[in-house]
Amino acid sequence: MLRSVKVQDYMTTKLVTFKPDTDLFEAINRLADSNISGAPVVDERGALIGMMSEVDCLKSILRYTYHNEEMGGKVGDFMTTDVETIAHDADIIALSEQFIAGKRRRLPVMNGGKLVGQISRKDVLRAVKDFVDSKS
């Protein structure tokens, strides 16, 4: 049963993370080089304080272009601070429901208030594939 498959079984633990003072173009390059669409933003203690996504990057570029200003800035100026998270022990079905309701591509995974990973919609599809393959 898919409810027995937990987020922690498929989450990524080797995260790309940003600090709020990370240069915007450094963040854009790291997202592109890592082939990911977003990453958590953490403070100096490693606590989750936001998410930086491709959309956040695009918004920053459009804002500067619209105002004919020189592009640049810091991740902290453009990150999303209202961050949805998921518990490490949540099941894949609950995660799927949260993805559908919130229209997110990825969610930070928390355990006891600490960031322990990240999980994406592709990870859920991989979990479903593995589950189906195990039943064959």
Summary of the structure (lengths in Angstrom):
residues: 136
radius of gyration: 16.3
end to end distance: 13.8
largest distance: 58.1
contacts: 394
relative contact order: 0.23
helix: 44%
strand: 24%
